[in-house]
Amino acid sequence: MATHMVNNINENTVADKTFSDLPAAVASAVEQEALTTTYPTGAVLFAEGQAPRGVFIVRRGRVKLSICGSDGRTLILRIVDSGCPMGVAAAVSGRQYEATAETQEPSEISFLRQSDLLRLMRQHGELALWVTQHISQDYACTCREIRDLILSDSASEKLARLMVGWLDQNATATNPTQVKLALTHEEIGQMIGTSRETVSRLFAGFKKQRLIQQNGCTLVIPNRVALESLITA
């Protein structure tokens, strides 16, 4: 449940770069229709199999996208950071949401109703292109995730791939060898399709091999080449 709602995002929340690649007039039109809500950790924005209500856009915080199998196992597709929309394909196609979105930390989320999104897309070609680009990015990301899961021969290779991906995302940081580890071992296991116990064992092994170092929530990867040597596919 939301803890706070702001109708029609004010100037303070527009400061992010979510719509910076849209013309100012189009971005303003979207902002006028959007509602922003602050959610606590663990809030479910939408659930797998639900009829689409609209698009959710992370303005601050992080959101976990996951799917659940018939046997109850959970697979985390990815962690969505600020500036990224969720549920775009479902809102455009009218099909059910294909994943569950749950906040990983207190987060500020903008919501644009399906009817408003479709109307604005008809009125503004730039927004239609923006939406298409995000659907394409989601498709490419999903294909990459499937490839990593299927083509990796072992859990250690899957974990190495995940960590190298974190380095790529952190490439522009002041210290690109350090990443904030905001996931539990269980959640990491859900990202690479293995158990929490296996992840804990792999972390211990990686530390013993000096592939990684950990200081609290800070993960240090001093030798990317050594970590990449575990990736064969």
MARMIKOL-936639 format. One line per field, with one value per residue: x, y, z of N, C-alpha, C, O in turn; residue number from 1. Coordinates in steps of 0.05 Angstrom, whole numbers. Example, Ala and Ser with C-alpha at 12.3 -4.5 7.8 and 13.67 -1.06 7.14 Angstrom:
n.east 264_257;
n.north -114_-45;
n.up 156_142;
ca.east 246_273;
ca.north -90_-21;
ca.up 156_143;
c.east 264_258;
c.north -66_1;
c.up 156_157;
o.east 285_268;
o.north -66_23;
o.up 169_161;
resi 1_2;
END
This chain:
n.east 17_9_47_47_21_28_-6_-1_60_106_151_198_201_206_257_289_316_281_246_279_297_255_217_206_152_124_142_122_67_61_77_36_-6_11_14_46_71_96_125_133_186_179_129_79_72_48_21_41_3_-41_-91_-72_-63_-36_25_84_133_198_219_251_291_288_264_241_233_199_184_141_144_104_117_127_176_217_239_281_278_302_331_301_321_320_286_267_214_159_119_104_97_53_14_9_-5_-49_-49_-39_0_67_101_117_121_159_177_244_265_248_211_198_147_120_56_22_-39_-67_-103_-91_-38_-42_-73_-39_3_-20_-26_25_79_132_129_107_150_187_164_164_219_232_204_232_282_270_258_307_338_312_322_378_382_357_393_440_424_412_457_500_544_549_533_571_591_545_539_586_577_534_559_597_563_543_589_592_546_563_602_612_620_655_691_696_704_678_615_549_521_459_426_401_431_394_361_398_406_356_360_397_379_388_401_399_437_475_493_516_558_587_601_636_676_693_715_757_788_804_775_735_721_691_660_618_561_587_614_674_708_766_795_774_784_800_753_721_744_718_674_649_613;
n.north -24_45_97_150_199_237_279_291_301_342_399_384_328_322_330_287_245_217_226_254_246_258_306_371_388_341_310_341_334_280_280_310_275_234_199_201_158_141_83_32_-15_-79_-73_-93_-76_-92_-156_-219_-244_-211_-166_-113_-48_-2_36_32_73_78_127_137_93_20_-36_-103_-149_-208_-277_-334_-404_-463_-499_-468_-444_-385_-339_-286_-236_-186_-128_-67_-1_70_113_77_46_1_-55_-40_-68_-100_-61_-36_-78_-101_-149_-195_-176_-200_-210_-203_-143_-117_-74_-62_-30_30_67_113_118_130_129_114_113_61_77_131_129_104_141_186_166_162_216_237_223_218_199_149_125_125_89_43_35_22_-26_-57_-57_-85_-135_-149_-152_-194_-237_-240_-254_-305_-332_-330_-362_-412_-426_-426_-469_-482_-466_-432_-406_-378_-343_-314_-289_-256_-222_-197_-170_-133_-102_-79_-47_-11_18_73_94_124_88_36_-18_-31_-50_-39_-86_-103_-146_-206_-271_-309_-282_-272_-324_-334_-304_-330_-381_-420_-449_-416_-437_-456_-408_-383_-418_-412_-357_-360_-392_-359_-317_-343_-355_-305_-276_-242_-191_-173_-122_-110_-85_-74_-97_-118_-126_-142_-163_-166_-196_-246_-263_-265_-307_-352_-356_-390_-397;
n.up 0_-14_16_10_-34_-92_-133_-201_-216_-181_-187_-161_-165_-219_-232_-245_-299_-329_-373_-406_-458_-489_-527_-496_-493_-500_-458_-416_-424_-412_-358_-336_-335_-303_-241_-178_-130_-65_-43_6_24_-7_-30_-75_-141_-188_-209_-235_-288_-279_-306_-348_-321_-330_-340_-301_-273_-250_-207_-164_-126_-126_-162_-163_-214_-226_-241_-230_-223_-237_-198_-155_-151_-156_-205_-213_-259_-270_-238_-232_-242_-226_-272_-308_-344_-329_-347_-398_-447_-436_-426_-475_-510_-486_-461_-406_-348_-350_-310_-240_-202_-151_-99_-79_-41_-4_-50_-104_-147_-211_-242_-301_-331_-372_-412_-417_-433_-484_-511_-510_-540_-590_-601_-599_-635_-620_-568_-578_-605_-564_-528_-559_-564_-511_-505_-541_-517_-470_-492_-515_-469_-442_-477_-472_-418_-418_-452_-420_-377_-400_-433_-398_-365_-312_-242_-221_-266_-282_-239_-243_-293_-278_-241_-273_-306_-269_-262_-313_-312_-275_-297_-305_-255_-199_-176_-211_-199_-154_-127_-102_-62_-61_-57_-27_-14_-26_-63_-103_-119_-140_-185_-217_-221_-180_-114_-49_-14_-50_-74_-29_-20_-68_-64_-21_-43_-86_-58_-32_-76_-88_-124_-112_-63_-1_35_81_52_6_-53_-80_-140_-158_-202_-262_-308_-289_-267_-312_-337_-320_-351_-404_-448;
ca.east 0_25_49_44_14_30_-20_13_87_113_177_219_204_211_285_304_320_264_235_298_300_230_213_196_123_114_148_103_41_62_78_10_-24_23_10_69_66_119_119_152_199_162_103_74_60_30_27_41_-24_-62_-98_-56_-76_-20_54_96_159_213_232_271_290_294_241_247_215_202_163_139_137_82_127_131_202_216_262_283_286_321_325_296_330_306_285_258_185_153_92_99_87_26_-4_5_-18_-73_-45_-33_28_81_119_109_139_159_197_266_271_228_213_178_138_100_38_7_-60_-66_-119_-77_-14_-49_-82_-16_19_-33_-23_53_95_157_124_103_176_199_152_174_247_233_195_254_303_261_260_336_347_301_337_404_379_352_418_458_415_413_483_520_546_549_524_593_591_522_545_607_563_518_577_609_541_543_611_584_527_576_626_616_623_682_707_680_709_661_586_533_507_433_411_409_440_370_352_418_400_332_368_413_366_400_392_413_461_495_504_534_582_602_614_659_697_704_732_781_804_810_760_719_724_666_661_591_545_604_628_697_718_792_806_752_794_800_725_711_755_699_652_658_595;
ca.north 0_70_113_178_203_264_280_307_305_370_406_370_300_322_335_264_246_196_234_274_242_266_336_382_389_313_302_355_322_255_287_320_252_214_201_190_147_131_57_20_-40_-102_-68_-105_-56_-108_-184_-236_-254_-190_-150_-88_-23_20_34_42_84_82_153_135_67_-3_-54_-130_-162_-237_-296_-357_-428_-479_-513_-448_-431_-358_-330_-257_-228_-164_-106_-42_23_95_121_55_39_-27_-62_-26_-86_-108_-38_-31_-101_-108_-175_-195_-172_-225_-213_-188_-121_-113_-55_-73_-10_52_76_132_106_144_110_126_94_50_94_156_122_99_167_203_154_170_245_244_202_215_181_122_115_120_65_21_31_8_-53_-70_-61_-107_-159_-156_-160_-220_-256_-243_-269_-333_-342_-334_-385_-437_-433_-429_-497_-486_-444_-413_-390_-360_-322_-298_-272_-236_-202_-181_-152_-111_-84_-64_-26_7_26_102_102_133_64_16_-45_-34_-48_-42_-112_-98_-170_-228_-295_-322_-267_-278_-351_-332_-291_-348_-407_-439_-446_-398_-451_-457_-381_-378_-434_-399_-333_-368_-401_-336_-302_-358_-352_-276_-264_-220_-183_-161_-106_-103_-86_-67_-120_-109_-146_-131_-173_-174_-216_-272_-271_-272_-333_-373_-355_-404_-395;
ca.up 0_-16_41_4_-62_-103_-158_-221_-206_-179_-199_-147_-174_-247_-235_-256_-327_-340_-399_-418_-487_-503_-529_-471_-493_-497_-430_-399_-427_-397_-330_-327_-331_-285_-212_-165_-104_-51_-33_24_14_-8_-41_-102_-159_-204_-206_-259_-294_-276_-329_-346_-313_-340_-340_-277_-279_-226_-206_-144_-114_-142_-163_-172_-232_-223_-249_-212_-237_-225_-174_-134_-153_-167_-220_-216_-286_-267_-219_-247_-228_-232_-300_-326_-343_-327_-356_-423_-468_-428_-429_-504_-523_-472_-449_-377_-340_-352_-286_-215_-195_-122_-91_-64_-21_-7_-78_-114_-173_-226_-255_-323_-338_-399_-431_-421_-448_-512_-522_-514_-561_-615_-604_-601_-647_-604_-545_-589_-610_-537_-517_-576_-557_-485_-509_-554_-496_-452_-508_-517_-442_-436_-493_-460_-393_-425_-462_-398_-360_-415_-443_-377_-358_-283_-226_-218_-290_-281_-219_-255_-313_-263_-229_-295_-314_-249_-269_-337_-304_-257_-311_-304_-228_-191_-173_-226_-189_-131_-132_-78_-62_-48_-59_-10_-28_-37_-87_-124_-128_-157_-210_-233_-221_-162_-87_-31_-4_-72_-76_-6_-25_-90_-54_-4_-62_-101_-39_-28_-100_-90_-147_-101_-35_8_59_86_27_-17_-66_-96_-159_-165_-227_-280_-327_-276_-264_-339_-346_-313_-371_-428_-470;
c.east 17_25_45_38_17_16_-7_40_95_142_200_224_210_241_300_303_303_255_253_302_275_229_199_165_111_118_129_76_39_61_51_-10_-15_16_35_63_92_110_140_165_179_134_101_59_40_39_25_13_-46_-66_-83_-73_-62_9_64_125_174_226_254_268_295_270_250_225_220_179_164_130_114_90_133_158_200_242_261_293_307_312_324_304_314_308_273_228_181_124_85_86_58_6_-11_-11_-45_-72_-38_-4_43_100_106_130_137_182_219_274_250_232_191_172_117_82_23_-13_-58_-80_-104_-52_-21_-58_-58_2_6_-28_6_69_121_153_120_131_190_190_163_203_249_224_218_277_296_264_289_347_337_316_365_403_374_378_438_450_419_441_505_520_544_539_546_595_568_527_566_595_548_536_590_588_539_565_605_565_540_601_632_620_652_701_692_685_691_632_572_517_481_415_420_419_416_361_372_413_375_339_383_402_379_391_409_439_483_509_523_560_600_615_639_682_710_722_758_800_812_797_743_727_698_670_633_574_561_618_650_706_744_803_784_760_792_771_713_722_737_676_662_640_593;
c.north 25_84_142_181_232_264_300_317_334_374_390_342_299_325_311_265_225_202_254_270_247_296_346_382_361_304_315_343_296_261_296_297_232_220_188_182_137_105_47_-5_-63_-97_-80_-85_-69_-137_-199_-247_-234_-175_-123_-63_2_15_46_50_90_110_153_107_45_-23_-81_-140_-192_-252_-320_-381_-443_-494_-494_-435_-404_-352_-300_-250_-207_-145_-80_-18_48_102_101_50_9_-32_-50_-45_-95_-85_-33_-53_-109_-136_-173_-187_-199_-229_-198_-167_-115_-94_-68_-54_12_66_96_123_123_123_126_106_86_67_119_151_119_125_185_192_162_200_252_221_197_197_152_109_108_94_41_15_15_-21_-69_-76_-84_-134_-168_-165_-188_-242_-261_-259_-299_-346_-349_-359_-411_-445_-435_-457_-502_-462_-423_-395_-370_-337_-303_-279_-250_-214_-185_-161_-128_-92_-67_-41_-4_20_56_112_110_110_41_-13_-51_-32_-52_-68_-109_-123_-190_-252_-310_-309_-271_-305_-351_-319_-311_-377_-428_-433_-425_-411_-452_-429_-375_-394_-422_-373_-340_-377_-378_-319_-316_-356_-323_-264_-241_-215_-170_-146_-95_-107_-79_-92_-109_-132_-135_-139_-184_-196_-244_-281_-279_-299_-356_-375_-368_-401_-367;
c.up 0_10_35_-26_-69_-130_-176_-211_-204_-189_-186_-158_-204_-253_-246_-286_-342_-368_-413_-447_-503_-506_-504_-471_-489_-468_-411_-400_-411_-367_-319_-322_-310_-256_-199_-137_-91_-37_-14_11_14_-19_-69_-119_-177_-203_-232_-263_-291_-302_-326_-339_-325_-338_-313_-283_-253_-226_-185_-131_-134_-140_-175_-190_-231_-234_-232_-228_-224_-200_-151_-134_-166_-182_-223_-244_-285_-245_-234_-230_-237_-262_-319_-322_-341_-336_-382_-443_-461_-432_-458_-517_-511_-459_-420_-372_-339_-328_-263_-209_-166_-115_-73_-41_-24_-34_-85_-143_-186_-241_-277_-332_-367_-419_-437_-438_-478_-525_-529_-537_-589_-621_-610_-611_-632_-581_-555_-594_-584_-525_-533_-569_-531_-488_-522_-535_-478_-466_-509_-490_-435_-451_-481_-434_-398_-435_-439_-381_-375_-423_-423_-367_-328_-268_-222_-242_-291_-261_-230_-276_-299_-253_-251_-306_-295_-255_-293_-330_-288_-270_-308_-275_-222_-188_-186_-216_-164_-138_-105_-81_-47_-49_-38_-26_-40_-63_-110_-136_-147_-184_-229_-233_-204_-133_-71_-21_-25_-75_-54_-10_-46_-80_-37_-22_-77_-83_-35_-52_-106_-115_-137_-72_-27_34_65_60_3_-27_-84_-114_-171_-192_-245_-299_-315_-273_-291_-348_-339_-333_-396_-452_-481;
o.east 38_5_40_49_8_25_-1_42_92_154_220_246_218_250_322_291_309_256_244_310_274_241_183_153_91_101_120_62_19_46_44_-28_-30_14_43_50_109_91_163_157_163_118_119_37_19_63_9_1_-69_-48_-81_-95_-74_18_54_139_164_242_274_246_306_258_265_202_242_157_184_111_106_74_143_163_184_264_242_316_327_290_342_295_296_329_270_218_198_107_61_65_41_-17_-33_-29_-61_-92_-31_13_32_112_86_154_115_205_212_288_234_254_169_189_97_92_12_-6_-49_-69_-104_-45_-8_-52_-57_14_21_-26_12_73_131_170_129_135_204_205_170_211_266_235_223_289_313_273_296_362_353_323_374_420_386_384_450_468_427_448_526_499_537_537_540_602_572_520_564_602_549_530_593_595_534_562_611_568_531_617_656_623_670_724_675_670_691_624_582_502_481_392_444_415_419_354_364_415_374_324_382_415_382_376_431_460_507_533_545_582_624_638_659_706_734_743_779_824_826_808_738_740_684_682_625_573_550_633_645_710_744_819_776_744_784_766_698_710_740_661_681_650_578;
o.north 25_84_158_166_250_251_323_338_349_356_385_333_278_323_315_283_216_185_269_289_241_310_333_376_359_292_303_341_290_248_290_300_216_243_167_196_126_104_55_-13_-66_-116_-77_-77_-59_-142_-191_-258_-239_-172_-112_-59_23_-8_66_36_105_115_168_98_50_-25_-82_-139_-201_-241_-327_-380_-436_-502_-502_-416_-400_-360_-289_-258_-208_-146_-73_-15_45_98_106_49_-6_-15_-48_-38_-96_-90_-26_-48_-121_-145_-151_-192_-218_-250_-184_-173_-108_-98_-84_-63_12_75_95_122_131_103_148_84_100_72_129_167_131_129_197_208_166_207_272_201_174_181_133_85_88_79_20_-9_-2_-39_-92_-97_-100_-153_-192_-184_-204_-263_-284_-276_-316_-369_-370_-373_-431_-469_-446_-469_-524_-440_-399_-371_-347_-314_-279_-255_-227_-190_-161_-139_-105_-68_-43_-19_18_33_64_136_105_111_29_-31_-74_-14_-66_-72_-111_-121_-192_-252_-322_-322_-273_-309_-366_-322_-308_-395_-451_-414_-418_-398_-449_-428_-364_-383_-421_-368_-326_-371_-378_-309_-304_-356_-317_-245_-222_-231_-158_-157_-75_-128_-78_-105_-92_-155_-121_-125_-207_-214_-263_-305_-298_-311_-378_-395_-359_-401_-362;
o.up 13_25_54_-42_-54_-148_-169_-198_-224_-199_-199_-160_-214_-276_-257_-298_-364_-386_-431_-461_-527_-489_-492_-450_-475_-456_-392_-380_-399_-352_-297_-306_-301_-248_-208_-122_-105_-22_-16_-10_33_-19_-85_-113_-182_-197_-250_-245_-300_-319_-304_-350_-328_-334_-304_-297_-236_-244_-187_-126_-155_-119_-195_-183_-236_-238_-220_-244_-201_-184_-130_-119_-184_-174_-234_-251_-299_-236_-249_-207_-254_-274_-342_-300_-350_-333_-389_-455_-479_-442_-465_-533_-524_-448_-410_-389_-328_-326_-266_-210_-156_-124_-55_-22_-43_-41_-74_-160_-173_-251_-272_-341_-384_-441_-460_-455_-495_-549_-550_-551_-608_-645_-624_-597_-631_-574_-542_-589_-582_-515_-521_-568_-528_-475_-515_-536_-470_-454_-504_-489_-424_-440_-480_-428_-385_-428_-439_-372_-362_-421_-428_-362_-320_-279_-220_-240_-299_-267_-226_-277_-308_-255_-247_-313_-303_-252_-294_-340_-287_-256_-309_-271_-237_-196_-172_-225_-155_-153_-87_-100_-22_-41_-31_-51_-61_-82_-133_-160_-166_-203_-253_-243_-212_-128_-80_-20_-19_-79_-58_-3_-44_-88_-40_-17_-81_-92_-34_-49_-125_-127_-153_-59_-43_53_54_49_-19_-13_-101_-105_-190_-205_-243_-304_-328_-275_-293_-366_-350_-333_-409_-475_-500;
resi 1_2_3_4_5_6_7_8_9_10_11_12_13_14_15_16_17_18_19_20_21_22_23_24_25_26_27_28_29_30_31_32_33_34_35_36_37_38_39_40_41_42_43_44_45_46_47_48_49_50_51_52_53_54_55_56_57_58_59_60_61_62_63_64_65_66_67_68_69_70_71_72_73_74_75_76_77_78_79_80_81_82_83_84_85_86_87_88_89_90_91_92_93_94_95_96_97_98_99_100_101_102_103_104_105_106_107_108_109_110_111_112_113_114_115_116_117_118_119_120_121_122_123_124_125_126_127_128_129_130_131_132_133_134_135_136_137_138_139_140_141_142_143_144_145_146_147_148_149_150_151_152_153_154_155_156_157_158_159_160_161_162_163_164_165_166_167_168_169_170_171_172_173_174_175_176_177_178_179_180_181_182_183_184_185_186_187_188_189_190_191_192_193_194_195_196_197_198_199_200_201_202_203_204_205_206_207_208_209_210_211_212_213_214_215_216_217_218_219_220_221_222_223_224_225_226_227_228_229_230_231_232_233;
END
